[in-house]
Amino acid sequence: MRLLHTSDWHLGRRLCDVSLLADQEHVLEQVYEACRSERVDALVIAGDVYDRAIPPEEAVRLLSDFAARITQGLGVPLIAISGNHDSAERLGFGAALLEQGRLFLRTGFGARARPIPVGQGAHAGHVYCLPYTEPEAARLELGDDSLRTHDAAVRAALEAARATCAASGVQNSVLVGHLFAAGGQESQDSERPLVVGGAAHVSVEALEGFSYVALGHLHAPQGVGGREDIRYSGSPLKYAFSEARQQKGLSLVEIEGGRARVQQLALNPLRDVVRLEGSFDALLKDPQFAFAEGAYVEATYTDTGYLIDVASRLRQRFPLLLTAMPRYLVGVGNPEAGPAPREVARLEDTHALLSGFWKYVDPSSEPDPEHLRAFEEAVGNLLRSRGAGAEPTR
């Protein structure tokens, strides 16, 4: 059985309020080509197909067109489950009818023990689907009030799937799930937390009993607990600057004799997502940053003086600059980042403020003492009016 495992498409996602639809269309073309060239038995999407419960119309059209090309054009079954970003009801509309056309949308808890046959002959197998499930939903469905954590809910939910799997005698089996497996590596500012604290974690032991477990939710591609048979494919695109160092791709999974082999296939974005750091002058001129001129850019400049119109000036080189900030502001609000450097972050540092502004206006000169005294007096009056009671620094 040969599968292509992907997840967390987040169709309709925006990065700093910039639409990523063209980027998503570009990468889905590569997913289509991988399905064709690798001659897979099925394409599996492990949840978070859309970015929000009510996706924009253009995102729905993109999925509809893609699904038709895969299932009707290539004849490859497409199996998708709902994630915590999806509306299970909306994504699953018409699911029973669509299954006749090789499109399997498993968004309901009740279908978890109903396998999807994939492949033919000795290489055939069964795919079981567990969409994102809150413990409350599992308690109601199973009538068990003790299911208070995601781990307990998943364990209880999979009992029926394991029993069906064991009784079927089919050697090759796959579980598709959307959850947070314990030991998984999160991407900061990227995945929506399932719950506060550790109650969302699902142990690796709860997922045992299948040849391969295709997971979604975490955006970095990774095996869980050092195992490749329980794996996150990762998202196909970088959806936050915290993901800038990640290599995005698809997991090509081949299962034979109940054992899985995994190969990661790289995806090439239409536009990369990068973080740059350096002096303002270097960001504007240094050839080492030329690679980012067509990318979505987060720029951090290390200058300690006063700079004017930073973003628009940087956009002359990086048209897709989305954010620019001084180094001392990176991590503001994060206790681990520590305080901002005194010499740059304070209004009272009049000499640094005026010198930086002066250099921007006239790089060949410095403010004379008379200008500095006048500026110090103005800043002092401002601070007193605010009740700061501080003397300007010289």
C-alpha positions in Angstrom: 0.0 0.0 0.0 1.5 3.3 -1.1 0.1 6.6 0.4 0.9 10.3 0.3 0.4 11.8 3.7 -0.1 15.5 4.2 -1.9 17.7 6.7 -2.6 21.3 7.9 -3.3 22.9 4.5 -5.1 25.8 6.2 -6.7 26.9 3.0 -7.7 30.5 3.2 -4.8 31.4 5.6 -3.3 34.8 5.7 0.1 35.8 6.8 0.1 39.3 8.4 -3.1 39.9 6.6 -1.6 38.9 3.2 -3.6 36.2 1.4 -1.6 33.0 0.8 -4.1 31.6 -1.7 -1.7 31.8 -4.7 1.1 30.2 -2.6 -1.3 27.4 -1.6 -2.4 26.8 -5.2 1.3 26.6 -6.3 2.1 24.0 -3.7 -1.0 22.0 -4.3 0.1 21.6 -7.9 3.2 19.9 -6.6 1.0 17.6 -4.4 -1.0 16.7 -7.5 2.3 16.0 -9.4 3.5 13.8 -6.6 0.3 11.8 -6.6 0.7 11.2 -10.3 4.4 10.5 -10.5 4.6 8.3 -7.4 1.5 6.3 -8.4 0.0 6.3 -4.9 -3.0 4.3 -3.8 -4.4 7.2 -1.9 -3.8 10.8 -0.7 -4.4 11.4 3.0 -5.0 14.8 4.6 -4.8 14.6 8.4 -7.0 17.6 9.3 -7.0 21.4 9.2 -8.0 21.4 5.6 -9.2 24.9 6.0 -7.9 27.6 8.3 -11.2 28.5 9.9 -14.7 27.0 10.4 -16.2 29.3 7.7 -13.6 29.4 5.0 -13.5 32.0 2.2 -15.2 31.1 -1.0 -11.9 31.1 -3.0 -10.5 28.5 -0.5 -13.5 26.2 -1.0 -13.2 26.5 -4.8 -9.5 25.6 -4.6 -10.2 22.4 -2.6 -13.1 21.5 -4.9 -11.1 21.9 -8.1 -8.1 20.0 -6.6 -10.2 17.1 -5.3 -11.8 16.7 -8.7 -8.4 16.5 -10.4 -7.1 13.9 -7.9 -10.2 11.7 -7.7 -11.5 12.0 -11.2 -8.5 13.0 -13.2 -6.0 10.6 -11.6 -8.4 8.1 -10.1 -6.7 8.4 -6.7 -8.9 8.2 -3.6 -8.6 11.3 -1.4 -9.1 10.7 2.3 -9.5 13.8 4.6 -10.4 14.2 8.2 -11.4 17.4 10.1 -9.0 19.2 12.4 -9.5 21.7 15.2 -9.6 24.6 12.6 -12.3 22.9 10.5 -16.0 22.8 10.9 -16.7 19.1 10.9 -20.3 19.6 9.7 -19.3 21.9 6.8 -16.3 19.9 5.7 -18.3 16.7 5.9 -21.3 17.9 3.9 -22.4 15.4 1.3 -19.8 12.9 2.5 -21.9 9.8 1.9 -22.5 10.8 -1.7 -18.9 11.9 -2.4 -17.5 8.6 -1.3 -19.0 7.1 -4.6 -16.5 9.4 -6.4 -13.4 8.4 -4.3 -13.6 11.4 -2.0 -13.7 10.3 1.6 -14.5 13.1 4.1 -14.4 11.5 7.5 -15.4 14.2 10.0 -17.7 12.3 12.4 -16.7 10.4 15.5 -19.1 7.5 14.6 -17.2 6.4 11.5 -13.9 5.8 13.3 -14.3 2.0 13.1 -15.4 1.9 9.5 -12.3 1.3 7.4 -11.6 2.6 3.9 -10.2 -0.1 1.7 -7.1 1.1 -0.2 -5.0 -0.7 -2.8 -5.4 -4.0 -4.4 -4.2 -7.6 -4.0 -1.4 -8.4 -1.6 -0.6 -4.7 -1.2 -4.2 -3.7 -0.1 -4.9 -2.2 3.3 -7.4 -0.4 5.5 -7.4 3.2 6.5 -9.1 4.2 9.8 -10.0 7.8 10.5 -10.2 9.7 13.8 -11.0 13.4 13.2 -10.2 15.9 15.9 -12.3 15.0 18.9 -12.9 16.9 22.1 -13.1 14.8 25.3 -16.6 16.2 25.8 -17.7 14.7 22.5 -16.2 11.4 23.3 -18.0 11.3 26.7 -21.3 11.9 25.0 -20.8 9.5 22.2 -19.5 6.7 24.4 -21.5 7.4 27.5 -18.3 7.4 29.7 -18.1 10.3 32.0 -14.5 9.4 33.0 -13.1 10.6 29.7 -11.6 13.9 30.8 -8.4 14.2 28.7 -7.6 13.9 25.0 -5.5 10.8 25.8 -8.4 9.1 27.5 -10.8 10.1 24.7 -8.4 8.8 22.0 -7.8 5.5 23.8 -11.5 4.9 24.2 -12.3 6.0 20.7 -9.7 3.6 19.1 -10.9 0.5 20.9 -13.6 -0.1 18.2 -11.1 0.6 15.4 -8.5 -1.8 16.8 -11.1 -4.5 17.3 -12.3 -4.1 13.7 -8.7 -4.1 12.5 -7.9 -7.3 14.3 -11.0 -9.1 13.2 -10.4 -8.1 9.5 -7.2 -10.1 9.1 -5.9 -7.3 6.9 -2.1 -6.9 7.6 -1.6 -3.3 6.4 -3.5 -0.7 8.4 -3.3 3.1 8.7 -4.8 5.4 11.3 -5.3 9.1 10.3 -5.7 11.4 13.3 -5.6 15.1 14.2 -4.2 15.5 17.7 -1.2 16.5 19.8 1.0 13.5 20.4 3.2 13.8 23.5 6.8 14.6 22.6 5.8 16.5 19.5 7.7 19.7 18.6 5.4 22.7 18.4 5.9 25.7 16.2 5.6 29.0 18.2 2.8 31.3 17.1 1.6 28.8 14.5 -0.7 26.0 15.8 -3.8 26.9 17.8 -3.6 25.4 21.3 -6.1 22.6 21.8 -6.3 23.3 25.6 -4.3 25.1 28.2 -1.7 22.9 29.8 -0.9 19.3 29.1 -4.4 17.8 29.0 -4.4 17.9 25.2 -1.4 15.5 24.9 -2.0 12.0 23.6 0.6 9.3 24.5 2.3 7.3 21.9 1.0 4.1 23.5 -2.6 5.3 22.8 -1.8 5.1 19.1 -0.4 1.6 18.9 -1.9 -1.2 16.9 -1.6 0.2 13.3 1.1 -0.2 10.6 1.3 3.6 10.3 -0.2 6.6 12.1 -0.7 9.7 9.8 -1.0 12.7 12.1 -1.9 16.3 11.7 -1.8 19.4 13.9 1.9 20.1 14.4 3.4 22.0 11.4 7.0 20.7 11.6 7.5 17.3 9.9 8.6 14.8 12.5 8.4 11.3 13.8 7.0 11.0 17.3 9.1 9.5 20.1 11.8 8.7 17.6 9.5 6.5 15.5 8.8 7.0 11.8 5.6 4.8 11.9 3.9 7.5 14.0 4.5 10.7 12.1 3.4 14.3 11.4 3.9 15.2 7.8 3.9 18.9 8.7 2.1 21.7 6.8 2.9 22.2 3.1 3.8 25.9 3.6 5.4 28.0 6.3 2.4 29.7 8.0 4.4 31.8 10.5 7.8 33.3 10.8 8.5 30.9 13.6 8.5 28.2 10.9 11.1 29.9 8.8 13.8 27.2 9.3 11.5 24.3 8.6 11.7 22.3 5.4 8.2 21.6 4.3 7.1 18.5 2.4 5.0 15.4 2.0 5.4 12.0 3.6 5.5 9.2 1.0 4.5 6.0 2.9 4.9 2.5 1.6 3.5 -0.3 3.7 4.2 -4.0 3.1 3.8 -6.9 5.4 2.5 -4.6 8.1 5.6 -2.5 8.2 5.9 1.1 7.0 8.8 2.9 5.2 8.6 6.7 5.0 10.3 9.1 2.6 9.9 12.8 2.9 9.4 14.6 -0.4 10.3 18.3 -0.4 7.9 21.0 -1.5 9.1 24.3 -3.1 7.1 27.4 -2.2 6.1 30.1 -4.6 7.6 32.6 -2.1 9.6 31.6 1.0 9.1 32.9 4.5 12.3 34.2 6.0 13.7 36.0 9.1 16.5 38.5 8.5 18.7 40.2 11.1 21.4 42.8 10.7 22.2 46.5 10.7 19.8 48.6 8.8 22.5 49.5 6.3 23.4 45.8 5.8 19.7 44.9 5.3 19.5 47.5 2.6 22.7 46.7 0.8 24.5 43.5 1.8 24.5 40.8 -0.9 24.0 38.1 1.7 20.4 39.1 2.0 19.7 39.0 -1.8 18.1 35.6 -1.5 15.2 37.1 0.4 14.2 39.8 -2.1 11.3 37.8 -3.4 10.3 36.3 0.0 7.9 37.2 2.7 10.2 38.9 5.1 10.4 39.6 8.9 13.4 42.0 9.4 15.1 42.8 12.6 17.6 45.6 12.6 20.3 45.9 15.2 20.8 49.7 15.1 20.6 51.6 18.4 20.0 55.0 17.0 16.9 56.7 15.7 15.6 55.5 12.3 12.8 56.9 10.2 10.5 55.3 7.7 12.1 51.9 8.2 9.5 49.7 6.6 9.0 51.7 3.4 12.8 52.0 2.9 13.3 48.3 3.4 10.5 47.5 1.0 12.5 49.1 -1.8 14.7 46.0 -1.6 12.1 43.5 -0.1 8.7 44.3 -1.6 7.1 41.6 0.5 8.4 42.8 3.8 5.6 42.1 6.3 7.2 43.3 9.5 10.3 45.2 10.7 11.4 45.9 14.2 14.5 46.9 16.2 16.3 44.1 17.9 15.5 45.5 21.4 11.8 45.0 20.8 12.0 41.4 19.8 10.5 39.3 22.6 8.8 42.3 24.3 6.1 40.8 26.5 8.2 37.6 26.9 9.7 37.4 30.4 12.5 35.2 29.1 13.6 38.0 26.6 14.8 40.2 29.4 14.7 44.1 29.6 15.3 46.2 26.5 18.8 47.7 26.4 18.9 51.0 28.3 20.8 52.8 25.7 18.2 52.4 23.0 14.8 51.9 24.4 14.3 55.0 26.6 12.9 58.4 25.6 15.2 60.0 28.2 18.3 59.0 26.2 18.2 62.3 24.3 21.6 62.2 22.9 21.0 58.9 21.1 17.6 60.0 19.9 18.8 63.3 18.5 22.0 61.9 17.0 20.1 59.1 15.2 17.6 61.5 13.8 20.3 64.0 12.8 22.3 61.3 11.0 19.2 60.3 9.0 18.7 64.0 7.9 22.4 64.8 7.4 24.8 61.9 7.6 27.8 64.2 7.4 27.2 66.2 10.6 26.4 65.9 14.3 24.1 68.1 16.5 25.9 70.9 18.2 25.6 71.4 22.0 23.0 74.2 21.5 20.7 71.9 19.6 21.2 69.2 22.2 20.4 71.5 25.1 17.2 72.6 23.4 16.2 69.1 22.7 16.9 68.0 26.3 14.7 70.8 27.6 11.8 69.8 25.3 12.1 66.1 26.3 12.4 67.1 30.0 9.2 69.2 29.7 7.4 66.2 28.1 8.5 63.8 30.8 7.4 66.2 33.6 4.0 66.6 31.9 3.7 62.8 32.0 4.7 62.7 35.6 7.8 60.7 34.9 10.0 63.0 37.1 13.2 61.8 35.4 16.1 63.8 34.2 17.2 63.4 30.6 20.5 61.6 30.2 23.5 63.3 28.6 
